[in-house]
Amino acid sequence: MNEKKIREILRKYYALDMHYEDGRILGSMYTSIPPIVVEIFQKFYQANLGNESLYPGTKQLERKVVKYLFRLASAQGKGFYGHILSGGTEANIVALWAARNFGYKRILATADAHFSIRKAANLLNIPLVEVKMDKGKMNTEDLERKLSDGDAIVATAGTTPLGLVDPIEDIGKICLDHDCFLHVDAAFGGFVLPFLKELGYIKVKFGFDIPAVRTVTIDPHKMGMAPYPAGSLLSRGNIFEKITTDAPYLLKEKNYTLLGTRQSGSVAASYSAILYFGWAGYRRIVKKCMENTLYGKKRFEEEGYEILVEPEMNILNIKFQNVKKIKRELIKRGWGVSINPSYSSMRIVFMPHVTTSVVENLLRDLKNIEKS
Ligand SMILES: Cc1ncc(COP(=O)(O)O)c(C=O)c1O
């Protein structure tokens, strides 16, 4: 078949998908990325760090990206390790897989921890103990009651439903009194919190500047403006040794992560995004996203809607009596919506494509739904 015909066929399917540029995707943690980053992704599309000896150039780029992520996670000095993985799910699974292999026997997390934690507990066959929350954040008294030596705790810096930060410093202090493994899931918050701190919006610590923190997940393919698959797991000490598997047919004869073959064009692309935006560029993006979040909050309130919780990051939740009906109606009108059924709220992730005019379009459609 000639190229023109192939393009024609594929175009039809492309048109069926939603795209960030259309300004209709409200609940996703991804966004469209600059053409140079896409170009680099294509250029390196063959790279596979599952067999890293064939790709020493991309391996060097992985180290450079990881070094940048160390800065985001406040890792200072030597003794830190990291890999670019396929996303937050793989990173969380790998952290808890290593914890299990160190001998930790249970996972403690809140109901708002990402579902990959439940997946990890199921895969690793370790019990998951739910810690209560206070308004969407881990309740440290309940943690203290339930914690035993030999537990792994998952704290979240930027929860998926509400975008809140668990009290990680307090959790870290509690952890120091026990033999436990503290994993921080900053898949979303890792590329947001350091900049929100510099901008004066928030004051929390979430990374290796908290002594008990052992591992941190940060995803370049969320607020790092990298193409998927690009997550990462960073660790104090080399936890990857605990999950290394013999792989005799590979050049290095070892495999250090969960996946075998892994698309690593995204590693080169992540580095190109880091070069393209720079620290100041990421801070500008975070500033704009936060301003748009607060604009959304103000406009929804002005129109008589209730905001569920004061946003700490660029995630806003609007309460609805019948949130499932709102979801159905918005989908009919072409929106890519996300809801939190347990909070009866609609969740908007203010990624760069969710602008003030997207908010106004959404409000207009919500008014029409009310009238219908
Ligand atoms: C806090 C958090 N952790 C982990 C994940 C999973 O990331 P991924 O979809 O890249 O596997 C998400 C995804 O939204 C998340 O919000």
The ligand as an ORCA input file, in Angstrom:
! r2SCAN-3c Opt
* xyz 0 1
  C       0.025     10.013     42.160
  C       0.086      9.087     40.997
  N       0.883      8.012     41.052
  C       0.989      7.139     40.041
  C       0.267      7.320     38.876
  C       0.381      6.317     37.769
  O       1.089      6.851     36.716
  P       1.069      6.193     35.264
  O      -0.314      6.390     34.734
  O       2.108      6.946     34.539
  O       1.403      4.760     35.415
  C      -0.578      8.427     38.761
  C      -1.356      8.637     37.548
  O      -2.171      9.483     37.416
  C      -0.670      9.327     39.849
  O      -1.483     10.390     39.823
*
